[in-house]
Amino acid sequence: MSRIREALENKKSFIGFLTAGDPSLDRTEEFIVEMANAGAGLIEIGIPFSDPIAEGEVIQAANVRALSAPEGCTTDMIFEMVARVSKRVSVPLVFLTYLNPVYKYGVDIFCRKCRECGIDGLIIPDMPFEEKEEVLLSAKKYEVDIISLIAPTSEDRIQMIAKEAEGYIYVVSSMGVTGVRSEITTDIEAIVKVIREVTDTPIAVGFGISTTEQAEKYGKMADGIIVGSAIVKIIEKYGEKAGKYVYEYVKGMVEAVK
């Protein structure tokens, strides 16, 4: 059983996301520790990219800030930061990235570096389910889970994707890109029910969740919830001093999920 599966099974989990290098890699390391200390069950780390097609304006802006930082924010620098922080936290760490950076780096060496630095899984939003084999082969070689995404439009593909899922299943709550939403209209309960028919892989709901009320509601339906934009907004607002605010927000959401 993978570390991700072990960490998320038989409990309700809060999964937090942040963009590496925003506002600096040193602060990213600090914020990851704060989220873990606040009770996050798993932490997703976005590798900044110039064309993050699944992201809304909040996370896109964080990508720009990270890539524009005077000290730089390269993939190698992110690997080095993760190698440090993985020794300071016990929760699984997952990269969210896109196919282009992985291919440019080299699929096999990228997956090897993930294993070496302490990354347990990969989320690649622009990788079609039917075209995952090349990445999957290297990921399995280095025991890195490929996290599957299931969207409201997946329909008859839901069970096909779910049957092969590993780590956890990322259920996209809303159409469009990431971002805080006041209302989520998708029938998440129905999607979760279809998934449960074919797999016991943990299910986490993301895209749009930001409030404790939403966390409590969707936490009852799934095994966990994922929050990104709300955390990134806190980092945008407080910058270098965001640590305590990230901790307070995550702690409140952890309690709501449980």
FITOR-359971 format. One record per residue: residue in one letter; residue number from 1; x, z, y of N, C-alpha, C in turn. Coordinates in nm, 4 decimals. Last residue first. Layout:
// FITOR-359971
 aa   i    neast      nup   nnorth   caeast     caup  canorth    ceast      cup   cnorth
  A NUM        X        Z        Y        X        Z        Y        X        Z        Y
...
//
This chain:
// FITOR-359971
 aa   i    neast      nup   nnorth   caeast     caup  canorth    ceast      cup   cnorth
  K 258  -1.3397   0.9629   1.6887  -1.3531   1.0594   1.5785  -1.4901   1.1241   1.5770
  V 257  -1.3731   0.8269   1.9271  -1.3791   0.7528   1.8008  -1.4049   0.8487   1.6850
  A 256  -1.3351   1.0297   2.1157  -1.4639   0.9599   2.1094  -1.4804   0.8878   1.9768
  E 255  -1.0685   1.1006   2.0772  -1.1727   1.1999   2.0503  -1.3097   1.1344   2.0373
  V 254  -0.9505   0.8620   2.1610  -0.9283   0.9111   2.0236  -1.0384   1.0104   1.9864
  M 253  -1.0211   0.8600   2.4296  -1.0769   0.7571   2.3416  -1.0609   0.7977   2.1941
  G 252  -0.8727   1.0774   2.5280  -1.0176   1.0770   2.5400  -1.0829   0.9778   2.4459
  K 251  -0.6125   0.9854   2.4711  -0.6616   1.1098   2.4097  -0.8140   1.1149   2.4137
  V 250  -0.5958   0.7623   2.6392  -0.5934   0.7447   2.4940  -0.6482   0.8689   2.4245
  Y 249  -0.6008   0.8882   2.8934  -0.7027   0.7907   2.8560  -0.7102   0.7780   2.7038
  E 248  -0.3724   1.0536   2.8845  -0.5053   1.1122   2.9058  -0.6156   1.0163   2.8613
  Y 247  -0.1653   0.8612   2.8475  -0.1880   0.9693   2.7509  -0.3299   1.0242   2.7625
  V 246  -0.1888   0.7144   3.0828  -0.2088   0.6477   2.9535  -0.2402   0.7521   2.8469
  Y 245  -0.1177   0.9143   3.2590  -0.2523   0.8573   3.2676  -0.2876   0.7806   3.1400
  K 244   0.1455   0.9639   3.1985   0.0486   1.0722   3.1787  -0.0952   1.0198   3.1827
  G 243   0.2625   0.6977   3.2559   0.2683   0.7672   3.1276   0.1600   0.8711   3.1061
  A 242   0.2822   0.5702   3.5015   0.1561   0.5588   3.4265   0.1505   0.6444   3.3002
  K 241   0.4856   0.5358   3.6796   0.4320   0.6719   3.6631   0.3067   0.6756   3.5766
  E 240   0.5409   0.2675   3.7039   0.6405   0.3523   3.6385   0.5873   0.4914   3.6064
  G 239   0.1993   0.1907   3.7416   0.3365   0.1428   3.7244   0.4257   0.2385   3.6478
  Y 238  -0.0646   0.2371   3.8021   0.0301   0.3472   3.8236   0.1763   0.3089   3.7999
  K 237  -0.1989  -0.0120   3.7611  -0.2306   0.0743   3.8757  -0.1191   0.1738   3.9061
  E 236  -0.0944  -0.1177   3.5252  -0.0873  -0.1957   3.6491  -0.1061  -0.1067   3.7711
  I 235  -0.1681   0.0851   3.3500  -0.0253   0.0593   3.3738  -0.0062  -0.0207   3.5016
  I 234  -0.4439   0.0521   3.3618  -0.3852   0.1807   3.4018  -0.2375   0.1621   3.4345
  K 233  -0.4609  -0.2052   3.2559  -0.5045  -0.1806   3.3943  -0.4491  -0.0488   3.4468
  V 232  -0.3807  -0.1588   2.9947  -0.2946  -0.2407   3.0803  -0.3321  -0.2238   3.2277
  I 231  -0.6040  -0.0173   2.9056  -0.4733   0.0492   2.9118  -0.3796  -0.0270   3.0047
  A 230  -0.7990  -0.2159   2.9223  -0.8178  -0.0906   2.9962  -0.6867  -0.0143   3.0100
  S 229  -0.6989  -0.4171   2.7479  -0.7065  -0.4410   2.8922  -0.7204  -0.3120   2.9724
  G 228  -0.7123  -0.2807   2.4816  -0.5936  -0.3358   2.5451  -0.6037  -0.3406   2.6953
  V 227  -0.8217  -0.1130   2.1985  -0.8336  -0.1234   2.3444  -0.7027  -0.1742   2.4016
  I 226  -1.0096  -0.1082   1.9051  -0.8861  -0.1554   1.9686  -0.9109  -0.1681   2.1187
  I 225  -1.1296   0.1248   1.6593  -1.1494   0.0373   1.7749  -1.0140   0.0077   1.8386
  G 224  -1.2174   0.1608   1.3085  -1.1440   0.1900   1.4302  -1.1792   0.0944   1.5414
  D 223  -1.3866   0.1038   1.1112  -1.2872   0.2075   1.0829  -1.2066   0.2443   1.2067
  A 222  -1.7274   0.0677   1.2391  -1.6023   0.0196   1.1796  -1.5086   0.1363   1.1520
  M 221  -1.9435   0.2083   1.3411  -1.9671   0.0877   1.2605  -1.8447   0.0454   1.1813
  K 220  -1.8398   0.4134   1.4910  -1.9318   0.4466   1.3818  -1.9528   0.3292   1.2879
  G 219  -1.6994   0.2773   1.6838  -1.6249   0.3555   1.5864  -1.7112   0.3965   1.4678
  Y 218  -1.8953   0.1832   1.8461  -1.8352   0.0885   1.7527  -1.7454   0.1575   1.6501
  K 217  -1.9694   0.4303   1.9792  -2.0673   0.3402   1.9174  -2.0035   0.2525   1.8102
  E 216  -1.7285   0.5366   2.0788  -1.8100   0.6141   1.9851  -1.9058   0.5235   1.9081
  A 215  -1.6484   0.3306   2.2502  -1.5611   0.3738   2.1409  -1.6407   0.4490   2.0345
  Q 214  -1.8562   0.3238   2.4344  -1.8343   0.2073   2.3475  -1.7493   0.2461   2.2266
  E 213  -1.8114   0.5770   2.5483  -1.9410   0.5462   2.4869  -1.9277   0.4275   2.3908
  T 212  -1.5595   0.5537   2.6570  -1.5761   0.6445   2.5436  -1.7086   0.6185   2.4727
  T 211  -1.4786   0.2050   2.7306  -1.5360   0.3364   2.7610  -1.5470   0.4228   2.6359
  S 210  -1.3816  -0.0389   2.6384  -1.3041   0.0343   2.7391  -1.3528   0.1766   2.7615
  I 209  -1.3787  -0.3477   2.4688  -1.4072  -0.2043   2.4617  -1.3193  -0.1291   2.5611
  G 208  -1.2923  -0.6137   2.4794  -1.3987  -0.5694   2.5684  -1.4267  -0.4209   2.5677
  F 207  -1.1584  -0.6417   2.1842  -1.2045  -0.7345   2.2884  -1.3213  -0.6723   2.3655
  G 206  -1.2248  -0.5019   1.8511  -1.1573  -0.5113   1.9803  -1.2182  -0.6184   2.0687
  V 205  -1.2511  -0.3000   1.5649  -1.3222  -0.3853   1.6597  -1.2494  -0.3835   1.7938
  A 204  -1.1216  -0.3010   1.2366  -1.1125  -0.2493   1.3727  -1.1753  -0.3505   1.4682
  I 203  -1.1385  -0.2098   0.8995  -1.1895  -0.2995   1.0036  -1.1786  -0.2308   1.1391
  P 202  -0.9433  -0.1982   0.5963  -0.9973  -0.1369   0.7174  -1.0335  -0.2392   0.8242
  T 201  -1.0549  -0.3561   0.2982  -0.9530  -0.3527   0.4035  -1.0127  -0.2917   0.5300
  D 200  -1.2280  -0.3964   0.0985  -1.2254  -0.2602   0.1522  -1.1121  -0.2443   0.2540
  T 199  -1.4355  -0.6924   0.0736  -1.3067  -0.6242   0.0870  -1.3245  -0.4809   0.1349
  V 198  -1.6896  -0.8034   0.0553  -1.5799  -0.8673  -0.0189  -1.4461  -0.7945  -0.0106
  E 197  -1.8724  -0.6640   0.2038  -1.9170  -0.7170   0.0747  -1.8015  -0.7703  -0.0092
  R 196  -1.7616  -0.6116   0.4479  -1.7588  -0.5047   0.3470  -1.7997  -0.5547   0.2083
  I 195  -1.8302  -0.8424   0.5926  -1.6905  -0.8180   0.5530  -1.6840  -0.7181   0.4381
  V 194  -2.1030  -0.7988   0.6335  -2.0597  -0.9171   0.5578  -1.9163  -0.8979   0.5080
  K 193  -2.0884  -0.5659   0.7929  -2.1579  -0.5637   0.6651  -2.1136  -0.6803   0.5763
  V 192  -1.9607  -0.6601   1.0228  -1.8937  -0.5602   0.9389  -1.9564  -0.5564   0.7996
  I 191  -2.1637  -0.8264   1.1210  -2.0344  -0.8836   1.0821  -1.9610  -0.7886   0.9879
  A 190  -2.3623  -0.6361   1.1775  -2.3888  -0.7413   1.0798  -2.2587  -0.8040   1.0302
  E 189  -2.2391  -0.4828   1.3761  -2.2791  -0.4191   1.2509  -2.3024  -0.5227   1.1408
  I 188  -2.2160  -0.6574   1.5885  -2.0956  -0.6148   1.5175  -2.1314  -0.5563   1.3811
  D 187  -2.3651  -0.8828   1.7347  -2.4126  -0.7916   1.6300  -2.2939  -0.7536   1.5409
  T 186  -2.2716  -0.8968   2.0815  -2.2530  -0.9415   1.9432  -2.3050  -0.8365   1.8450
  T 185  -2.2753  -0.7915   2.3353  -2.4032  -0.8330   2.2766  -2.3928  -0.8800   2.1315
  I 184  -2.1551  -0.5477   2.5343  -2.1167  -0.6305   2.4210  -2.2438  -0.6640   2.3440
  E 183  -2.0962  -0.4792   2.8744  -2.1928  -0.4916   2.7656  -2.1391  -0.5874   2.6592
  S 182  -1.8795  -0.4657   3.0363  -1.9782  -0.3597   3.0507  -2.0785  -0.3614   2.9368
  R 181  -1.5481  -0.5232   2.9267  -1.6861  -0.5726   2.9355  -1.7826  -0.4552   2.9449
  V 180  -1.2134  -0.6104   2.9958  -1.3148  -0.5054   2.9953  -1.4527  -0.5675   3.0106
  G 179  -1.0575  -0.8557   2.7813  -1.0966  -0.8032   2.9119  -1.2051  -0.6986   2.8973
  T 178  -0.9720  -1.1671   2.6189  -0.9710  -1.0227   2.6301  -1.0120  -0.9794   2.7710
  V 177  -1.2055  -1.4487   2.6228  -1.0733  -1.3877   2.6204  -1.0849  -1.2358   2.6313
  G 176  -1.4790  -1.5579   2.4138  -1.3953  -1.5662   2.5325  -1.2630  -1.4954   2.5124
  M 175  -1.7207  -1.3379   2.2582  -1.6634  -1.4700   2.2814  -1.5775  -1.4671   2.4071
  S 174  -1.6466  -1.0157   2.1195  -1.7132  -1.1029   2.2156  -1.6449  -1.2385   2.2226
  S 173  -1.5052  -0.8728   1.9277  -1.6419  -0.8316   1.9603  -1.7189  -0.9328   2.0439
  V 172  -1.3257  -0.9532   1.6522  -1.3371  -0.9861   1.7945  -1.4823  -0.9652   1.8362
  V 171  -1.1792  -0.7488   1.4259  -1.3063  -0.8120   1.4579  -1.3172  -0.8293   1.6090
  Y 170  -0.9124  -0.7546   1.2326  -0.9405  -0.7448   1.3760  -1.0698  -0.8220   1.4035
  I 169  -0.8467  -0.5690   0.9506  -0.9148  -0.6879   1.0010  -0.9526  -0.6634   1.1462
  Y 168  -0.5228  -0.4567   0.8394  -0.6587  -0.4324   0.8876  -0.7161  -0.5637   0.9383
  G 167  -0.3540  -0.5258   0.5762  -0.3358  -0.4346   0.6894  -0.4691  -0.3860   0.7421
  E 166  -0.5056  -0.8444   0.5045  -0.4147  -0.7343   0.4726  -0.3949  -0.6490   0.5974
  A 165  -0.7452  -1.0743   0.3642  -0.6932  -0.9909   0.4736  -0.6019  -0.8806   0.4220
  E 164  -0.8750  -1.2397   0.1944  -0.7285  -1.2470   0.1929  -0.6637  -1.1560   0.2967
  K 163  -1.1436  -1.1886   0.2434  -1.0925  -1.1746   0.1068  -0.9403  -1.1701   0.1032
  A 162  -1.1824  -1.2602   0.5134  -1.1772  -1.1190   0.4751  -1.1161  -1.0982   0.3369
  I 161  -1.2008  -1.5396   0.5094  -1.0899  -1.4742   0.5800  -1.0718  -1.3315   0.5288
  M 160  -1.4348  -1.5665   0.3580  -1.3126  -1.6361   0.3173  -1.1906  -1.5700   0.3802
  Q 159  -1.6215  -1.4267   0.5095  -1.5805  -1.3731   0.3795  -1.4532  -1.4394   0.3285
  I 158  -1.6303  -1.5954   0.7428  -1.5997  -1.4529   0.7499  -1.5475  -1.4010   0.6165
  R 157  -1.7157  -1.8500   0.7437  -1.5741  -1.8321   0.7124  -1.5376  -1.6841   0.7049
  D 156  -1.9729  -1.8626   0.8320  -1.9527  -1.8767   0.6883  -1.8059  -1.8633   0.6474
  E 155  -1.8761  -1.7025   1.1227  -1.9943  -1.7299   1.0396  -1.9599  -1.7425   0.8912
  S 154  -1.7128  -1.7071   1.3488  -1.6542  -1.7321   1.2166  -1.7609  -1.7644   1.1122
  T 153  -1.8004  -1.6376   1.5989  -1.8273  -1.7752   1.5551  -1.7737  -1.8054   1.4153
  P 152  -1.7078  -1.3811   1.6402  -1.8526  -1.4012   1.6246  -1.8882  -1.5404   1.5735
  A 151  -1.4033  -1.3679   1.4337  -1.4763  -1.3806   1.5598  -1.6262  -1.3969   1.5350
  I 150  -1.1372  -1.2033   1.2952  -1.2692  -1.2583   1.2655  -1.3513  -1.2529   1.3934
  L 149  -0.7933  -1.2220   1.2189  -0.8969  -1.2044   1.3201  -1.0262  -1.2709   1.2731
  S 148  -0.5541  -1.0487   1.0166  -0.6524  -1.1552   1.0349  -0.7529  -1.1196   1.1437
  I 147  -0.2168  -0.9790   1.0315  -0.3500  -0.9262   1.0620  -0.4453  -1.0418   1.0919
  I 146   0.0206  -0.9699   0.7937  -0.0395  -1.0628   0.8891  -0.1845  -1.0187   0.9096
  D 145   0.2663  -0.7175   0.7432   0.1278  -0.7623   0.7271   0.0908  -0.8651   0.8337
  V 144   0.5773  -0.7503   0.5997   0.5098  -0.7421   0.7295   0.3685  -0.7979   0.7113
  E 143   0.7738  -0.7743   0.3978   0.6705  -0.6701   0.3935   0.6102  -0.6424   0.5309
  Y 142   0.9332  -0.9946   0.3874   0.9861  -0.8779   0.4583   0.8833  -0.7657   0.4726
  K 141   0.7760  -1.1689   0.2419   0.9156  -1.1471   0.1994   0.9723  -1.0200   0.2613
  K 140   0.5496  -1.1842   0.3973   0.5434  -1.1129   0.2696   0.6841  -1.0786   0.2198
  A 139   0.6536  -1.3396   0.6078   0.6013  -1.2055   0.6344   0.5963  -1.1232   0.5057
  S 138   0.7143  -1.5809   0.4827   0.8234  -1.4982   0.5358   0.7771  -1.3554   0.5606
  L 137   0.4505  -1.6575   0.4130   0.5564  -1.6504   0.3125   0.6713  -1.5608   0.3585
  L 136   0.3115  -1.6643   0.6574   0.2766  -1.5652   0.5564   0.3864  -1.5482   0.4516
  V 135   0.4093  -1.8883   0.7886   0.4405  -1.7550   0.8423   0.4183  -1.6488   0.7352
  E 134   0.3046  -2.0820   0.6130   0.4476  -2.0793   0.6459   0.4896  -1.9430   0.6984
  E 133   0.0229  -2.0284   0.5994   0.1108  -2.0115   0.4844   0.2582  -2.0001   0.5198
  K 132  -0.1712  -2.0684   0.7921  -0.0910  -1.9463   0.8007   0.0212  -1.9373   0.6974
  E 131  -0.3696  -2.2514   0.8302  -0.2313  -2.2936   0.8539  -0.1338  -2.1766   0.8578
  E 130  -0.6242  -2.1516   0.8072  -0.5836  -2.2531   0.7101  -0.4368  -2.2934   0.7235
  F 129  -0.6425  -1.9845   1.0314  -0.6394  -1.9270   0.8970  -0.5823  -2.0257   0.7959
  P 128  -0.4327  -2.0779   1.3069  -0.5532  -2.0981   1.2257  -0.5352  -2.0393   1.0856
  M 127  -0.2978  -1.8873   1.5498  -0.2624  -1.9395   1.4186  -0.3896  -1.9538   1.3343
  D 126  -0.3424  -1.7615   1.7890  -0.3565  -1.9080   1.7861  -0.3109  -1.9689   1.6539
  P 125  -0.2979  -1.4838   1.7446  -0.4328  -1.5349   1.7708  -0.4484  -1.6855   1.7604
  I 124  -0.1375  -1.3045   1.5354  -0.1052  -1.4325   1.6000  -0.2377  -1.5052   1.6267
  I 123  -0.0022  -0.9991   1.4689  -0.1272  -1.0643   1.5066  -0.0883  -1.1903   1.5826
  L 122   0.1816  -0.8340   1.2184   0.1794  -0.9388   1.3205   0.0364  -0.9872   1.3422
  G 121   0.3320  -0.5131   1.1294   0.2354  -0.6217   1.1194   0.2447  -0.7176   1.2359
  D 120   0.5370  -0.3304   1.1604   0.4647  -0.3318   1.0331   0.3690  -0.4490   1.0180
  I 119   0.8613  -0.2997   1.2868   0.7288  -0.3596   1.3059   0.6618  -0.3747   1.1690
  G 118   1.1256  -0.2105   1.2714   1.0160  -0.1163   1.2474   0.8775  -0.1684   1.2775
  C 117   1.3465  -0.3727   1.2746   1.3260  -0.2861   1.3912   1.2091  -0.1894   1.3737
  E 116   1.3376  -0.5104   1.0295   1.4558  -0.4306   1.0637   1.4286  -0.3332   1.1774
  R 115   1.0934  -0.6480   1.0399   1.1158  -0.5447   0.9379   1.2295  -0.4524   0.9777
  C 114   1.1504  -0.8202   1.2544   1.0356  -0.7286   1.2607   1.0573  -0.6135   1.1632
  K 113   1.3610  -0.9672   1.1522   1.3878  -0.8758   1.2634   1.2730  -0.7757   1.2807
  R 112   1.2182  -1.1142   0.9609   1.3247  -1.0223   0.9190   1.3549  -0.9207   1.0273
  C 111   1.0529  -1.2653   1.1247   0.9925  -1.1673   1.0336   1.0965  -1.0665   0.9839
  F 110   1.2524  -1.4186   1.2523   1.1598  -1.3363   1.3301   1.0998  -1.2275   1.2411
  I 109   1.3681  -1.5563   1.0416   1.4491  -1.4548   1.1107   1.3611  -1.3641   1.1962
  D 108   1.1464  -1.7201   0.9705   1.2059  -1.6254   0.8759   1.2863  -1.5169   0.9455
  V 107   1.0856  -1.8677   1.2091   0.9866  -1.7838   1.1408   1.0522  -1.6790   1.0520
  G 106   1.2392  -1.8832   1.5083   1.2645  -1.9085   1.3665   1.1790  -1.8138   1.2851
  Y 105   1.1860  -1.8912   1.7750   1.2841  -1.7924   1.7289   1.3316  -1.8256   1.5872
  K 104   0.9912  -2.0859   1.7748   1.1141  -2.1079   1.8531   1.2252  -2.0129   1.8069
  Y 103   0.7920  -1.9686   1.6198   0.8598  -2.0896   1.5715   0.9919  -2.1121   1.6443
  V 102   0.7248  -1.7529   1.7919   0.7700  -1.7282   1.6547   0.8465  -1.8482   1.6002
  P 101   0.6415  -1.8770   2.0316   0.7601  -1.7896   2.0310   0.8146  -1.7638   1.8903
  N 100   0.4146  -2.0284   1.9186   0.5306  -2.0933   1.9790   0.6536  -2.0021   1.9832
  L  99   0.2165  -1.8486   1.8243   0.2967  -1.9269   1.7315   0.4239  -1.9829   1.7944
  Y  98   0.2283  -1.5231   1.9837   0.1709  -1.6564   1.9630   0.2675  -1.7393   1.8790
  T  97   0.1550  -1.1734   1.9204   0.2321  -1.2822   1.9792   0.1621  -1.4146   1.9499
  L  96   0.1667  -0.8392   1.8798   0.0730  -0.9471   1.9083   0.1516  -1.0548   1.9805
  F  95   0.3123  -0.6292   1.6352   0.3313  -0.7252   1.7444   0.2085  -0.8139   1.7572
  V  94   0.2595  -0.2877   1.5614   0.2228  -0.4271   1.5340   0.2548  -0.5115   1.6564
  L  93   0.3481   0.0110   1.3983   0.3589  -0.0723   1.5177   0.3353  -0.2178   1.4790
  P  92   0.2205   0.3233   1.2702   0.2605   0.1833   1.2538   0.2603   0.1090   1.3872
  V  91   0.3563   0.6410   1.3849   0.2448   0.5484   1.3652   0.2956   0.4062   1.3443
  S  90   0.5657   0.8019   1.4485   0.5399   0.7827   1.3054   0.4282   0.6823   1.2799
  V  89   0.8321   0.7603   1.6892   0.6905   0.7734   1.6545   0.6723   0.7462   1.5052
  R  88   1.1014   0.7232   1.7116   1.0421   0.8343   1.7873   0.8950   0.8570   1.7547
  K  87   1.1798   0.4995   1.5874   1.2420   0.6225   1.5385   1.1800   0.7454   1.6049
  S  86   1.0574   0.3072   1.7335   1.0072   0.3291   1.5973   1.0676   0.4532   1.5332
  V  85   1.2094   0.2916   1.9649   1.0854   0.3693   1.9687   1.0299   0.3957   1.8293
  R  84   1.4336   0.1341   1.8857   1.4491   0.2697   1.9389   1.3206   0.3505   1.9227
  A  83   1.3164  -0.0999   1.7973   1.4074  -0.0293   1.7062   1.4286   0.1146   1.7533
  V  82   1.1885  -0.1777   2.0323   1.1081  -0.1323   1.9188   1.1940  -0.0556   1.8186
  M  81   1.4116  -0.2564   2.1850   1.3264  -0.1460   2.2298   1.2454  -0.0892   2.1140
  E  80   1.5022  -0.4731   2.0307   1.5894  -0.3568   2.0516   1.5087  -0.2352   2.0959
  F  79   1.2864  -0.6504   2.0539   1.3266  -0.6002   1.9218   1.4109  -0.4734   1.9362
  I  78   1.3070  -0.6957   2.3289   1.1890  -0.6263   2.2761   1.2192  -0.5714   2.1371
  M  77   1.5432  -0.8370   2.3427   1.5350  -0.7087   2.4130   1.4161  -0.6268   2.3620
  D  76   1.4655  -1.0663   2.2011   1.5702  -0.9790   2.1475   1.5678  -0.8409   2.2131
  T  75   1.2773  -1.1723   2.3781   1.2347  -1.1269   2.2453   1.3385  -1.0341   2.1846
  T  74   1.3359  -1.0431   2.7126   1.3475  -1.1428   2.6074   1.2984  -1.0850   2.4745
  C  73   1.3072  -0.9803   3.0094   1.2300  -0.9279   2.8970   1.2284  -1.0347   2.7872
  G  72   1.4852  -0.8741   3.3100   1.4504  -0.9654   3.2022   1.3686  -0.8990   3.0937
  E  71   1.5330  -0.7320   3.5330   1.6223  -0.7051   3.4206   1.5937  -0.7950   3.3005
  P  70   1.3258  -0.8210   3.7015   1.4659  -0.8522   3.7341   1.5603  -0.8334   3.6160
  A  69   1.0376  -0.9670   3.5499   1.1163  -0.8466   3.5774   1.2628  -0.8817   3.6016
  S  68   0.8762  -1.1714   3.4743   0.9390  -1.1823   3.6069   1.0297  -1.0643   3.6390
  L  67   0.7643  -1.0992   3.2362   0.8565  -1.2134   3.2349   0.9327  -1.2277   3.3661
  A  66   0.5994  -0.8889   3.3272   0.7087  -0.8639   3.2320   0.8121  -0.9759   3.2352
  R  65   0.4195  -1.0227   3.4960   0.5047  -0.9144   3.5488   0.6244  -0.8904   3.4574
  V  64   0.2996  -1.1977   3.3123   0.3755  -1.2514   3.4261   0.4697  -1.1457   3.4820
  N  63   0.1716  -1.0138   3.1446   0.2711  -1.1067   3.0906   0.3601  -1.1605   3.2019
  A  62  -0.0073  -0.9029   3.3267   0.0975  -0.8181   3.2689   0.2087  -0.9028   3.2079
  A  61  -0.1748  -1.1216   3.3678  -0.0947  -1.0718   3.4807   0.0187  -0.9827   3.4311
  Q  60  -0.2920  -1.1343   3.1139  -0.2107  -1.2468   3.1626  -0.1202  -1.2012   3.2764
  I  59  -0.4343  -0.8988   3.1166  -0.3170  -0.9061   3.0302  -0.2303  -1.0263   3.0664
  V  58  -0.6252  -0.9690   3.3186  -0.5500  -0.8432   3.3237  -0.4221  -0.8533   3.2410
  E  57  -0.7474  -1.2140   3.2499  -0.6586  -1.2075   3.3666  -0.5739  -1.0805   3.3706
  G  56  -0.7310  -1.2380   2.8858  -0.7960  -1.2475   3.0157  -0.6967  -1.2222   3.1274
  E  55  -0.5846  -1.4200   2.6118  -0.5872  -1.3078   2.7055  -0.6619  -1.3398   2.8348
  A  54  -0.5408  -1.6242   2.4422  -0.6494  -1.5329   2.4061  -0.6710  -1.4237   2.5103
  I  53  -0.3194  -1.7662   2.5388  -0.4520  -1.8256   2.5511  -0.5668  -1.7323   2.5151
  P  52  -0.0595  -1.7167   2.7146  -0.1308  -1.6334   2.6172  -0.2803  -1.6666   2.6163
  D  51   0.1874  -1.8599   2.8095   0.0560  -1.9208   2.7896  -0.0239  -1.8439   2.6842
  S  50   0.4220  -1.7166   2.8289   0.3757  -1.7875   2.9480   0.2350  -1.8454   2.9340
  F  49   0.4292  -1.3854   2.7016   0.4356  -1.5290   2.6767   0.3726  -1.5993   2.7959
  P  48   0.5400  -1.0728   2.5720   0.4976  -1.1556   2.6858   0.5271  -1.3031   2.6628
  I  47   0.4040  -0.9342   2.2930   0.5263  -1.0011   2.3368   0.4879  -1.0945   2.4512
  G  46   0.2276  -0.6325   2.2780   0.2235  -0.7744   2.3118   0.3603  -0.8255   2.3533
  I  45   0.1795  -0.4136   2.0267   0.2727  -0.4440   2.1347   0.2701  -0.5941   2.1600
  E  44  -0.0428  -0.1677   1.9116  -0.0121  -0.3108   1.9201   0.0744  -0.3352   2.0432
  I  43  -0.0346   0.1174   1.7126  -0.0110   0.0629   1.8467   0.0287  -0.0835   1.8352
  L  42  -0.2454   0.3572   1.5533  -0.1614   0.2379   1.5443  -0.1459   0.1833   1.6855
  G  41  -0.3775   0.5827   1.6224  -0.3448   0.5641   1.4817  -0.2507   0.4488   1.4579
  A  40  -0.3160   0.8046   1.8920  -0.3396   0.6672   1.8471  -0.2956   0.6523   1.7016
  G  39  -0.2625   1.0602   1.9934  -0.3402   1.0475   1.8714  -0.3730   0.9073   1.8265
  A  38  -0.0860   1.1101   2.1923  -0.2269   1.1310   2.2249  -0.3181   1.1092   2.1043
  N  37   0.1533   1.0286   2.0842   0.1317   1.1723   2.1036  -0.0143   1.2051   2.1329
  A  36   0.1135   0.7517   2.1032   0.1249   0.8154   1.9719   0.0980   0.9650   1.9822
  M  35   0.1123   0.7226   2.3816  -0.0058   0.6854   2.3039  -0.0035   0.7508   2.1662
  E  34   0.3743   0.8095   2.4432   0.2589   0.8805   2.4974   0.1324   0.8489   2.4177
  V  33   0.5244   0.6120   2.3128   0.5362   0.7515   2.2698   0.4163   0.8319   2.3192
  I  32   0.4486   0.3954   2.4702   0.4203   0.3940   2.3262   0.4250   0.5370   2.2717
  F  31   0.5544   0.4695   2.7170   0.4089   0.4610   2.7021   0.3686   0.4584   2.5551
  E  30   0.8332   0.4535   2.6692   0.7706   0.5810   2.7055   0.6204   0.5784   2.6789
  E  29   0.8566   0.1781   2.6209   0.8948   0.2749   2.5180   0.8292   0.4104   2.5441
  T  28   0.7810   0.0863   2.8727   0.7028   0.0500   2.7545   0.7317   0.1480   2.6417
  R  27   0.9908   0.1817   3.0271   0.8582   0.2434   3.0437   0.7676   0.2079   2.9259
  D  26   1.1922   0.0132   2.9316   1.2086   0.1585   2.9217   1.0735   0.2285   2.9324
  L  25   1.0944  -0.2363   3.0043   1.0999  -0.2015   2.8624   1.1212  -0.0524   2.8416
  S  24   0.8528  -0.2238   3.2728   0.9900  -0.2384   3.2232   0.9900  -0.1989   3.0764
  P  23   0.5836  -0.2060   3.3166   0.6631  -0.2711   3.4206   0.8109  -0.2876   3.3837
  D  22   0.6185  -0.4383   3.0730   0.5363  -0.4138   3.1916   0.5216  -0.2639   3.2137
  G  21   0.7490  -0.4705   2.8324   0.8190  -0.5083   2.9549   0.7407  -0.4881   3.0821
  A  20   0.4732  -0.5510   2.6277   0.6133  -0.5110   2.6362   0.6749  -0.5601   2.7670
  T  19   0.1512  -0.4433   2.6911   0.2415  -0.5575   2.6983   0.3846  -0.5089   2.7148
  L  18  -0.0466  -0.2570   2.4527   0.0199  -0.2729   2.5816   0.1140  -0.3919   2.5741
  F  17  -0.3198  -0.1040   2.2803  -0.2360  -0.2218   2.3056  -0.1700  -0.2090   2.4422
  G  16  -0.4244   0.1260   2.0238  -0.3964   0.0918   2.1634  -0.3023  -0.0276   2.1735
  I  15  -0.6747   0.2284   1.8180  -0.5588   0.1395   1.8247  -0.5397   0.0964   1.9699
  F  14  -0.8028   0.5055   1.6571  -0.7923   0.4372   1.7849  -0.6634   0.3562   1.7832
  S  13  -0.9881   0.5456   1.3544  -0.8623   0.5306   1.4272  -0.8804   0.4614   1.5608
  K  12  -1.1188   0.7521   1.1091  -1.1514   0.6705   1.2258  -1.0285   0.6653   1.3157
  K  11  -1.0267   0.7220   0.7616  -1.0326   0.7949   0.8886  -1.0748   0.6978   0.9985
  N  10  -0.9635   0.5766   0.5325  -1.0348   0.7043   0.5194  -1.0309   0.7888   0.6467
  E   9  -0.6753   0.4037   0.6554  -0.7758   0.4285   0.5512  -0.8344   0.5682   0.5608
  L   8  -0.4690   0.3724   0.8341  -0.6050   0.3493   0.8818  -0.7124   0.3807   0.7792
  A   7  -0.2270   0.4202   0.7040  -0.2552   0.4925   0.8282  -0.4015   0.4832   0.8697
  E   6  -0.2337   0.2436   0.4876  -0.2293   0.3871   0.4623  -0.2701   0.4671   0.5864
  R   5  -0.2209  -0.0016   0.6215  -0.3374   0.0317   0.5385  -0.3453   0.1834   0.5173
  I   4   0.0374   0.0276   0.7370  -0.0824   0.0065   0.8189  -0.2064   0.0495   0.7421
  R   3   0.2087   0.0498   0.5202   0.1975   0.1624   0.6140   0.0727   0.1511   0.7002
  S   2   0.0549  -0.0870   0.2213   0.1358  -0.0958   0.3429   0.1151   0.0276   0.4309
  M   1   0.0844   0.0000  -0.1203   0.0000   0.0000   0.0000   0.0879   0.0000   0.1253
//
